[in-house]
Amino acid sequence: MTIQFDPTVLTDSLPALVQGFATTLAAWMGGVLIGLGLGFGIAILQIFCAAWVRGILRAYIEILRCTPFLVQLFVLYYGGPSIGLELPPLTAGVVALGLYGSAYFAEAFRSGFSSVPRGHLEAAECLGLTRLQTILRVQLPQMMVIIVPALTNLIIVLSKETAVLSVVTVPELTFVLTGIGSERFAFVETLLALCVCYLALVELTSRTGQWVEGRLGRFLTR
């Protein structure tokens, strides 16, 4: 049995593919921005806040890290209306991605802060820097070089999790290509195109992370 590849399946649906890819990028970037912001805020709160607040934050992190993203998405999208939280599919997807990513980003930032040598913190204290100034001027620049590979990996993970959003009818790339494949009975073409798109997206993100890591390293060695 031979499988024939028909490129017209993709070319005939090019506008829909472009729109689906744009939706994937929008959901991904929105989720990354929310995740980075929340994750950094959680990491800072774990430094400044009392033990009971840190306990709540730790519970938040563990719940999100120990449950599948699909389950979290279902709880937010299908369970939200029961408490008066009705979100459109795309909004629910972006929020779910951001919350899911924030737990992992928070751990990356926390480990980065902890990796700065104790002697550097003591030197900052001797210079009269406040705790916040020490974080911004001493810990943050040093730890960013250390955690860039981890952040890049987490951003890549979130890019692939956008495919899950298709289950709540978000019209992203997976949803569009799956629909085309079902309509045209051309699953080889559509799945191959999906793999190529995500491969290009992941490779671009990886190269960008390497470039950022190199730039930060050269900046700190000046």
Order of alpha helices (4+ residues) and beta strands (2+ residues): alpha-alpha-alpha-alpha-alpha-alpha-alpha-alpha-alpha-alpha
